[in-house]
Amino acid sequence: MKRHLISAADLTRDDAVLVLDTAQEMARVADRPIKKLPTLRGRTICNLFFEDSTRTRISFEAAEKRLSADVINFAAKGSSVSKGESLKDTAQTLEAMGVDAVVIRHGASGAPYRLANSGWIDAPVINAGDGTHQHPTQALLDAFTMRRRLVGEDALGQDLTGKSITVVGDVLHSRVARSNVELLHTLGAEVTLVAPPTLLPVGVDHWTCDVSYDLDAVLPKSDAVMMLRVQRERMNAAFFPTEREYARRYGLDGERMAKMPEHGIVMHPGPMVRGMEITAEVADSPRCTVIEQVANGVHTRMAVLYLLLGGNEPAVSHTRTTEESK
């Protein structure tokens, strides 16, 4: 793997499969009475969050602590950033403190790339979401969830070749959609975007996926359907007539879910807006993997941190040796 993880496009097929295989081993660690590895003992990781977050920040913090790292949580609210401090000054402050890695979430697209390539800080940078650009660890945890559900729990070395994935909703403002399209294509899956024309970005025809405006037409062939949240906080115009109209055309309810193959799963990156893009019946069904995705997020982020900071040896052989020695 490269030194930083800024975009899903940074990952080759072998890189992505290595992360998924390592996450599989990390999931086994989670089943132990003591859920910690000493891998990153003595390392300091800073979670640099300029945007509000619950799932991603807590997931990274849990992953870091399970790898025995020292964790610094930085929130822009209540910090010098609210007084006007720049990203450069914040980064140089962290560099002076000797942090070993930075996990950054920022409202501006490109901020993690700038941090990684500016020379302000000499540490690996992991993108935890930047504007409407990328969210690579979310794409990895989604792919990990799909592989476990659709290929099998013991699917080491395998990708998602032949699987059909449908991503529905606010693609225009979604970094999750962009990351998933790139990573799923790398892993061999066929991706279809379904959204109103107003919620598709310019140039989507050049993406490595198909585009449809008819959700009912693509559901029967979908192994997984990922529903995206309508991001009102990023909208500055009326992108659809009413919420009821959006739910009627692009929402997933029980009747629509029944059109999917029996093995098909429903995914959502969270937080869910129940009653709009997804009904309570679907959100609470056994086919919905939202809670499973949260758990898998910890395993996947442990894998990313392990591979970027833990040395050259893959965790697969390391943890297997540990298990066999018991």
C-alpha positions in Angstrom: 0.0 0.0 0.0 1.0 3.6 -0.4 2.0 5.7 2.6 -1.3 7.6 2.7 -4.9 6.6 2.1 -6.6 9.6 0.5 -8.8 8.1 -2.1 -10.3 4.7 -3.0 -8.5 5.2 -6.4 -5.2 4.8 -4.5 -5.9 1.1 -4.0 -5.1 -1.6 -6.5 -7.1 -4.8 -6.5 -4.4 -6.5 -4.5 -4.2 -3.6 -2.0 -8.0 -3.7 -1.5 -8.1 -7.5 -1.1 -5.2 -7.3 1.4 -7.2 -4.8 3.5 -10.3 -7.0 3.4 -8.3 -10.1 4.3 -6.6 -8.2 7.2 -10.0 -6.9 8.4 -11.2 -10.5 8.4 -8.4 -11.4 10.8 -9.2 -8.3 12.9 -12.8 -9.5 13.2 -11.5 -12.7 14.8 -9.7 -10.6 17.4 -13.0 -8.9 18.3 -14.3 -12.3 19.3 -11.7 -12.7 22.0 -12.3 -11.8 25.7 -9.5 -9.2 25.4 -10.0 -7.4 22.1 -6.6 -5.7 21.9 -3.4 -6.2 19.9 0.0 -4.6 20.9 0.8 -3.7 17.3 0.7 0.1 17.7 1.9 0.4 21.3 3.9 3.6 21.7 2.4 5.2 18.5 0.3 8.4 18.7 -2.6 8.9 16.3 -4.5 12.2 16.0 -8.1 12.2 14.9 -8.4 15.6 13.2 -12.1 16.3 12.7 -13.2 19.6 11.2 -16.7 18.3 10.5 -19.2 16.8 12.9 -19.1 13.0 13.1 -20.3 10.2 15.4 -19.8 6.9 13.6 -16.6 7.6 11.8 -14.8 9.3 14.7 -15.8 6.7 17.3 -15.0 3.9 14.9 -11.5 5.2 14.3 -11.0 5.8 18.0 -12.1 2.2 18.8 -9.8 0.8 16.1 -6.8 2.8 17.3 -7.3 1.8 20.9 -7.7 -1.9 20.0 -4.3 -1.7 18.4 -3.0 -0.1 21.6 -2.2 3.3 20.1 -2.3 6.5 22.1 -5.2 8.6 20.7 -5.6 12.4 20.5 -9.0 13.6 19.5 -9.1 17.0 17.9 -12.5 18.7 17.2 -12.5 22.1 15.3 -15.3 23.4 17.5 -13.8 24.8 20.7 -10.2 24.7 19.2 -8.0 27.4 17.7 -9.6 26.7 14.3 -12.7 28.5 15.5 -10.4 31.5 16.2 -9.1 31.4 12.6 -6.1 29.0 12.7 -5.3 27.5 9.3 -4.9 23.9 8.4 -1.2 24.5 7.9 -0.7 25.9 11.5 -2.8 23.0 13.0 -0.7 20.4 11.1 2.6 22.0 12.1 1.4 22.0 15.7 0.7 18.2 15.5 4.1 17.7 13.8 5.8 19.4 16.7 4.0 17.1 19.1 5.3 14.1 17.2 2.2 12.4 16.1 2.7 9.2 14.1 -0.5 9.4 11.9 -3.3 11.7 11.2 -6.9 10.8 10.5 -8.6 13.8 9.0 -12.2 14.7 8.2 -12.7 18.1 6.5 -15.6 19.9 4.8 -13.3 21.0 2.0 -12.7 18.5 -0.8 -9.0 18.0 -1.2 -7.9 19.0 2.3 -6.5 15.5 3.2 -4.5 15.5 -0.1 -3.2 18.9 0.7 -2.2 17.8 4.2 -0.5 14.6 2.8 1.5 16.4 0.1 2.3 19.8 1.5 5.3 18.8 3.6 3.7 20.4 6.7 3.7 17.0 8.5 5.8 13.9 8.2 3.2 11.2 9.0 0.7 9.0 7.1 -2.6 10.7 6.5 -5.9 8.8 6.3 -8.9 10.5 4.8 -12.0 10.1 6.9 -14.2 12.1 4.5 -13.5 15.3 2.6 -16.4 17.4 1.4 -18.2 15.7 -1.5 -15.0 14.0 -2.7 -13.9 10.8 -1.0 -14.4 8.5 2.0 -12.2 5.5 1.3 -12.5 3.6 4.6 -16.3 3.7 4.3 -16.0 2.1 0.8 -13.6 -0.5 2.3 -16.0 -1.4 5.2 -18.9 -1.6 2.7 -16.9 -3.9 0.4 -16.0 -6.0 3.5 -19.6 -6.3 4.5 -20.7 -7.3 0.9 -17.9 -9.9 0.7 -18.9 -11.5 4.0 -22.6 -11.6 3.1 -22.4 -12.4 -0.6 -19.3 -14.5 -1.0 -18.8 -16.0 2.5 -17.2 -15.3 5.8 -14.1 -17.3 4.9 -13.5 -15.6 1.5 -9.8 -14.8 1.9 -8.2 -13.7 -1.3 -11.5 -13.2 -3.1 -13.0 -10.1 -4.6 -16.6 -9.2 -5.7 -16.4 -10.2 -9.3 -19.8 -10.9 -10.8 -21.8 -9.1 -8.1 -24.3 -6.4 -9.0 -24.4 -3.4 -6.7 -27.0 -0.6 -6.9 -26.4 2.8 -5.2 -29.5 4.9 -4.8 -30.1 8.5 -3.9 -28.1 11.7 -3.5 -25.1 10.8 -5.6 -24.3 14.5 -6.3 -23.3 15.3 -2.7 -22.1 11.8 -1.7 -18.4 11.1 -1.1 -19.5 7.6 -0.1 -21.0 7.0 -3.6 -17.8 8.2 -5.3 -15.5 6.0 -3.2 -17.8 3.0 -3.6 -18.0 3.3 -7.4 -14.2 3.3 -7.6 -13.5 0.6 -5.1 -16.2 -1.8 -6.3 -15.1 -1.4 -9.9 -11.6 -2.3 -8.7 -12.9 -5.4 -7.0 -14.7 -6.5 -10.1 -18.3 -5.7 -9.2 -20.9 -4.1 -11.6 -22.2 -0.9 -10.1 -25.5 1.0 -11.1 -26.3 4.4 -9.9 -30.0 5.3 -9.5 -31.0 8.9 -8.7 -33.1 11.8 -10.0 -31.2 13.6 -12.8 -30.8 16.6 -10.5 -28.9 14.5 -8.0 -26.3 13.1 -10.4 -23.0 15.0 -10.9 -21.8 16.4 -14.2 -19.6 13.9 -15.9 -21.2 10.9 -14.3 -21.2 9.3 -17.8 -17.5 8.9 -17.5 -17.7 7.0 -14.2 -17.0 3.3 -14.2 -20.7 2.4 -13.7 -24.1 2.4 -15.3 -26.8 5.0 -14.6 -30.6 4.4 -14.3 -33.5 6.6 -13.2 -35.8 3.6 -12.6 -35.2 1.9 -9.2 -37.9 -0.8 -9.8 -36.1 -2.0 -13.0 -32.8 -2.7 -11.4 -33.8 -4.2 -8.1 -34.4 -7.8 -9.4 -30.8 -8.1 -10.4 -29.2 -6.3 -7.4 -27.1 -8.4 -5.0 -26.8 -5.4 -2.8 -28.7 -2.1 -2.7 -27.0 0.8 -0.9 -29.4 3.7 0.0 -27.8 7.1 0.4 -28.9 9.8 2.8 -30.3 13.0 1.2 -27.8 15.5 2.4 -29.9 18.6 3.1 -27.0 20.4 4.7 -25.1 20.4 1.4 -28.0 21.5 -0.7 -28.6 25.1 -1.7 -31.4 24.6 -4.2 -34.6 22.5 -4.7 -33.3 19.2 -6.2 -36.7 17.5 -6.1 -40.3 18.6 -5.7 -41.2 17.2 -2.3 -39.9 14.6 0.2 -43.0 12.5 -0.5 -42.3 12.5 -4.2 -38.7 11.5 -3.6 -39.7 8.7 -1.3 -42.3 7.5 -3.9 -39.7 7.3 -6.7 -36.5 6.5 -5.0 -37.3 5.3 -1.4 -36.9 1.6 -0.5 -39.9 0.0 1.2 -41.0 -3.5 1.9 -42.7 -4.0 -1.4 -39.6 -2.9 -3.3 -37.3 -4.9 -1.2 -39.4 -8.0 -2.1 -38.3 -7.5 -5.7 -34.7 -8.1 -4.8 -33.1 -11.6 -5.0 -33.6 -13.7 -1.9 -29.9 -13.4 -1.0 -29.9 -9.6 -1.7 -28.9 -7.2 1.1 -29.8 -3.6 1.9 -27.0 -1.2 3.0 -26.8 2.4 4.3 -23.8 4.4 5.3 -25.8 6.2 8.0 -27.3 8.2 9.5 -30.6 7.0 8.1 -33.6 9.3 7.5 -36.4 6.8 8.1 -39.5 7.3 6.0 -37.7 9.1 3.3 -35.0 7.1 1.6 -35.7 4.0 3.6 -38.8 2.8 5.6 -38.6 1.4 9.2 -39.7 -2.0 7.9 -36.7 -2.2 5.7 -34.3 -0.6 8.1 -35.2 -3.1 10.8 -35.3 -6.2 8.6 -32.6 -9.0 8.8 -31.6 -8.1 5.2 -30.4 -4.7 6.3 -26.7 -4.5 7.3 -26.5 -1.1 8.9 -25.4 -2.3 12.3 -23.2 -4.9 10.8 -21.5 -2.1 8.8 -20.8 -0.2 12.0 -19.1 -3.2 13.5 -17.2 -4.0 10.3 -16.0 -0.4 10.2 -13.9 -1.0 13.3 -12.3 -4.1 11.8 -11.6 -2.4 8.5 -10.1 0.7 10.1 -7.9 -1.5 12.3 -6.7 -3.2 9.1 -5.9 0.1 7.4 -4.0 1.4 10.5 -2.2 -1.9 10.9 -1.0 -1.9 7.3 0.0 1.7 7.2 1.7 1.8 10.6 2.3 -1.8 11.8 5.1 -2.8 9.6 5.6 -4.9 6.4 4.3 -8.2 7.7 0.6 -8.7 6.8 -1.7 -9.2 9.7 -3.1 -12.4 8.2 0.0 -14.4 8.9 0.6 -12.6 12.2 -2.8 -13.3 13.8 -2.9 -16.8 12.5 0.4 -17.5 14.1 -0.9 -16.0 17.3 -4.0 -18.2 17.2 -2.1 -21.4 16.4 0.3 -20.8 19.3 -2.5 -20.8 21.8 
